[in-house]
């Protein structure tokens, strides 16, 4: 039985296989890193070899240049020897000509003094010329600035003239429009003059002719009447007739209703008295109308005797309407 167990093939444990795989992976990674390092080192060695070759070539070139320089040094030494010999010969010649040189030096110093004086004069003249040029440039700048200011002033004057002409045209147009508007307002505001006692020219200065039961003339400012039916109505132009109030607000009970009309129809027709004439002047209730927009709220108007139900348009002495006719 023991031999049977030993002879039978058993699989190795799994952790041994995993360890072997890890060892193989580590060895492969190390081999790859070493191979890459080896390749990099080979490239560096090749670069160093090329640099060594270049340095060797430079050394050879420098040695050649050094030999050439040594040859030039030898040539310069020979040239310097020849020049020294020539200098010695020249020194001998100079020694013989010292006296002549002293004379020439004296003449040279005198000429230098004269040249210095002339140079001072030249410097002063140059300074004067520079000052003149500076003054000339300043004058040119001033002239150009004045010319530009003159051109700007001419342009500004032309612009002002154009603006003045345009404003004149606008003023004339505005005056024409204002005159047309005034004519339109006068044509619209001029009411129809109706015959009546208060429309007579200078009626206030005449003695009143009073009949039985009639009152004397009353000044307009002393009368203040309010018509309940005209409250909330404004007779000015371009203003809504209906009052601008909240439509959802609570309202009072109306004085007249459709139900009342229905009751009157059921009750039967009633005779309405004809309009009667009042003997004297009466006061028209309600606000006075002013076409200029200044309403005379609460001012009474005196009018001639008229039928009660007849529409009357009273006017003042200037012909202006005091109250518009009903329905406007």
For each residue, the residues with C-beta under 8 A, 3 or more apart:
1: 4 5
2: 5 6
3: 6 7
4: 1 7 8
5: 1 2 8
6: 2 3
7: 3 4
8: 4 5
9:
10:
11:
12: 16 17
13: 16 17
14: 17 18
15: 18 19
16: 12 13 19 20
17: 12 13 14 20 21
18: 14 15 21 22
19: 15 16 22 23
20: 16 17 23 24
21: 17 18 24 25
22: 18 19 25 26
23: 19 20 26 27
24: 20 21 27 28
25: 21 22 28 29
26: 22 23 29 30
27: 23 24 30 31
28: 24 25 31 32
29: 25 26 32 33
30: 26 27 33 34
31: 27 28 34 35
32: 28 29 35 36
33: 29 30 36 37
34: 30 31 37 38
35: 31 32 38 39
36: 32 33 39 40
37: 33 34 40 41
38: 34 35 41 42
39: 35 36 42 43
40: 36 37 43 44
41: 37 38 44 45
42: 38 39 45 46
43: 39 40 46 47
44: 40 41 47 48
45: 41 42 48 49
46: 42 43 49 50
47: 43 44 50 51
48: 44 45 51 52
49: 45 46 52 53
50: 46 47 53 54
51: 47 48 54 55
52: 48 49 55 56
53: 49 50 56 57
54: 50 51 57 58
55: 51 52 58 59
56: 52 53 59 60
57: 53 54 60 61
58: 54 55 61 62
59: 55 56 62 63
60: 56 57 63 64
61: 57 58 64 65
62: 58 59 65 66
63: 59 60 66 67
64: 60 61 67 68
65: 61 62 68 69
66: 62 63 69 70
67: 63 64 70 71
68: 64 65 71 72
69: 65 66 72 73
70: 66 67 73 74
71: 67 68 74 75
72: 68 69 75 76
73: 69 70 76 77
74: 70 71 77 78
75: 71 72 78 79
76: 72 73 79 80
77: 73 74 80 81
78: 74 75 81 82
79: 75 76 82 83
80: 76 77 83 84
81: 77 78 84 85
82: 78 79 85 86
83: 79 80 86 87
84: 80 81 87 88
85: 81 82 88 89
86: 82 83 89 90
87: 83 84 90 91
88: 84 85 91 92
89: 85 86 92 93
90: 86 87 93 94
91: 87 88 94 95
92: 88 89 95 96
93: 89 90 96 97
94: 90 91 97 98 101
95: 91 92 98
96: 92 93
97: 93 94 100 101
98: 94 95 101 102
99: 102 103
100: 97 103 104
101: 94 97 98 104 105
102: 98 99 105 106
103: 99 100 106 107
104: 100 101 107 108
105: 101 102 108 109
106: 102 103 109 110
107: 103 104 110 111
108: 104 105 111 112
109: 105 106 112 113
110: 106 107 113 114
111: 107 108 114 115
112: 108 109 115 116
113: 109 110 116 117
114: 110 111 117 118
115: 111 112 118 119
116: 112 113 119 120
117: 113 114 120 121
118: 114 115 121 122
119: 115 116 122 123
120: 116 117 123 124
121: 117 118 124 125
122: 118 119 125 126
123: 119 120 126 127
124: 120 121 127 128
125: 121 122 128 129
126: 122 123 129 130
127: 123 124 130 131
128: 124 125 131 132
129: 125 126 132 133
130: 126 127 133 134
131: 127 128 134 135
132: 128 129 135 136
133: 129 130 136 137
134: 130 131 137 138
135: 131 132 138 139
136: 132 133 139 140
137: 133 134 140 141
138: 134 135 141 142
139: 135 136 142 143
140: 136 137 143 144
141: 137 138 144 145
142: 138 139 145 146
143: 139 140 146 147
144: 140 141 147 148
145: 141 142 148 149
146: 142 143 149 150
147: 143 144 150 151
148: 144 145 151 152
149: 145 146 152 153
150: 146 147 153 154
151: 147 148 154 155
152: 148 149 155 156
153: 149 150 156 157
154: 150 151 157 158
155: 151 152 158 159
156: 152 153 159 160
157: 153 154 160 161
158: 154 155 161 162
159: 155 156 162 163
160: 156 157 163 164
161: 157 158 164 165
162: 158 159 165 166
163: 159 160 166 167
164: 160 161 167 168
165: 161 162 168 169
166: 162 163 169 170
167: 163 164 170 171
168: 164 165 171 172
169: 165 166 172 173
170: 166 167 173 174
171: 167 168 174 175
172: 168 169 175 176
173: 169 170 176 177
174: 170 171 177 178
175: 171 172 178 179
176: 172 173 179 180
177: 173 174 180 181
178: 174 175 181 182
179: 175 176 182 183
180: 176 177 183 184
181: 177 178 184 185
182: 178 179 185 186
183: 179 180 186 187
184: 180 181 187 188
185: 181 182 188 189 291
186: 182 183 189 190
187: 183 184 190
188: 184 185 237 291
189: 185 186 291 292 320 321
190: 186 187 319 320 321
191: 313 315 319 320 321
192: 313
193: 199 315 319
194: 199 312 313 314 315
195: 199 304
196: 199 303 304 306 312 314
197: 200 203 281 303 304 305
198: 203 281 302 303 304 314
199: 193 194 195 196 304 314 315
200: 197 203
201: 317
202: 205 206 317
203: 197 198 200 206 217
204: 217
205: 202
206: 202 203
207:
208: 216 217
209:
210: 214 215 216 280
211: 214 279 280
212: 279
213: 279 280
214: 210 211 279 280 281
215: 210 218 280 281
216: 208 210
217: 203 204 208 281 302
218: 215 222 223 302
219: 222 223
220: 223 299 300 301 302
221: 299
222: 218 219
223: 218 219 220 283 299 300 301 302
224: 298 299 300
225: 283 284 285 286 298 300
226: 231 285 286 298
227: 230 231 285 286 287
228: 231
229: 286
230: 227 233 285 286 287
231: 226 227 228
232: 242 243
233: 230 241 243
234: 239 240 241 295
235: 287 289 295 323 324 328
236: 239 293 295
237: 188 291 293
238:
239: 234 236
240: 234 244
241: 233 234
242: 232
243: 232 233
244: 240
245: 249
246: 249
247:
248:
249: 245 246
250:
251:
252:
253:
254: 257
255:
256: 260 261
257: 254 260 261
258: 261 262
259: 262 263
260: 256 257 263 264
261: 256 257 258 264 265
262: 258 259 265 266
263: 259 260 266 267
264: 260 261 267 270
265: 261 262
266: 262 263
267: 263 264 270
268:
269:
270: 264 267
271:
272:
273: 276
274:
275: 307 308 309 310
276: 273 307 308
277: 305 306 307
278: 282 305 308
279: 211 212 213 214 305
280: 210 211 213 214 215 305
281: 197 198 214 215 217 302 303 304 305
282: 278 303 305 306
283: 223 225 300 301 302 303
284: 225 300 301 302 303 312 314 323
285: 225 226 227 230 300
286: 225 226 227 229 230 323
287: 227 230 235 295 296 297 298 299 323
288: 295 296 299 300 301 322 323
289: 235 295 296 321 322 323 324
290: 293 294 295 296 320
291: 185 188 189 237 320 321
292: 189
293: 236 237 290
294: 290
295: 234 235 236 287 288 289 290
296: 287 288 289 290 299 322
297: 287
298: 224 225 226 287
299: 220 221 223 224 287 288 296
300: 220 223 224 225 283 284 285 288
301: 220 223 283 284 288 314 322 323
302: 198 217 218 220 223 281 283 284 314
303: 196 197 198 281 282 283 284 306 312 314
304: 195 196 197 198 199 281
305: 197 277 278 279 280 281 282
306: 196 277 282 303 310 312
307: 275 276 277 310
308: 275 276 278
309: 275
310: 275 306 307
311: 325 326
312: 194 196 284 303 306 325
313: 191 192 194 321 323 324 325
314: 194 196 198 199 284 301 302 303 321 322 323
315: 191 193 194 199 319 320 321 322
316: 319 320 322
317: 201 202
318:
319: 190 191 193 315 316
320: 189 190 191 290 291 315 316
321: 189 190 191 289 291 313 314 315 324
322: 288 289 296 301 314 315 316
323: 235 284 286 287 288 289 301 313 314
324: 235 289 313 321 328
325: 311 312 313 328
326: 311
327:
328: 235 324 325
